[in-house]
């Protein structure tokens, strides 16, 4: 005898006793991965990939990241306001201790190469 049906046969919801007609679920398909269509991100074209290969400096990397960050604002702000946002973001990246640490971690070991 089991306690709270632990160790006993499974029962379907709402049933009093064990199921005599238990059948596997229909329509279930096995999980498959299409190896011909990889979904891994291509790091080679990214700014970090270019930095790792030595194509750009850390300063160029930061400039590119700022450009990516403000890209959605380009159509919404006039050029002067957009430039102000870029300068403010760069100043924050250079002076905020938390952001400085994030940049250091992102580029750790890359700049020394």
N, C-alpha and C positions, 0 to 999 in steps of 0.2 A: 504494500500500500504506500502511496506517495503522499507527501504533505503539499497541499496546494497545487497538486498536479505536477510537481517537480519530479522528474524521473519517469513520469508516466507517458503514454503515447499522446501525441498532439490531438487536440480536438478543434474542429472548425468553430468559428464564432457562433454562438447561439445554440450550439448542439449540446445534447446531454451526454452523449456517449461518443466513442471513437467513430471516425468516419469509415464506412465500408467502401465508399465509391471514390476515394481520393484519386485524382488524376492530375498529372502535371499541367501547369498553365499553358494555354495555347497562345500562339502568336509571339512568343518570346524568341528573340534572336541572340545569337552569340555576339559578344563584343569583338569587333575587328578594327585594326588600325591599318589604314591604307598607307603602305610604305612608299608608294609612288608620289604621294602628296604630303611631304613633311610640313609640319606647322611650326617648327622651331624658328624663333626669330633670327633674322640675319643680323648679327652683331657687327659684321664687317662694314656696313654702310653707316652705322650709327656714329655719333660723335665720340662715344667712349671707345669704340673699336678703332677709330682713326687716331685717338690719343694713344691707345695701347701700341699701335704700330709706329708711333712717332711721327705721324704725318702732321699733327698739330700740337701746339703747346697747351699747357694747362689754362693759360689766359685765353687762348682761342677756344678751348673747350667751354670755358665759362661764358664767353661771348655768345657762342652758339646755343648754350642752354638758356641764356637770357632771351635770345631771339625766339627760341621755341616757346618759351613761357609767355611772351607777349604777342605771339602770332595771332591768337584769337581776337586780340584787341585792335589789330591793324585796321580793320574795316570800320571800327566803332569810334576811334579817336583820331583827332587831327594829328599831323606829324609832330607838332611841338609837344603835345600832351603825351604822345607815344614815346618820344625821346626822353621826356621827363620820367616816365615810368621805367624805362630801361636804365637810366642813370640811377634812379632810386634803388632799383633792384640790385644793380652792381654794387652800389654803396653798402647795401645791407649784406650782400655776400662777402664783402671785404671787412665788415666791422662787427657783425653779429656772431658771438662765439658759437652758438648752436649751428648756424649755417657754415661757419668756417670749419667746424668739425665734420659736418656732412660732406663738404667738398673734399676735405682731407681723406675721409674714408672712401669716397668714390674714386679718388685719384691715387690712393695709397699704392706705393710701389711702382706706379707708372712713370711719374716724373723723374724718378731716380735712374731710370734706364738710359 
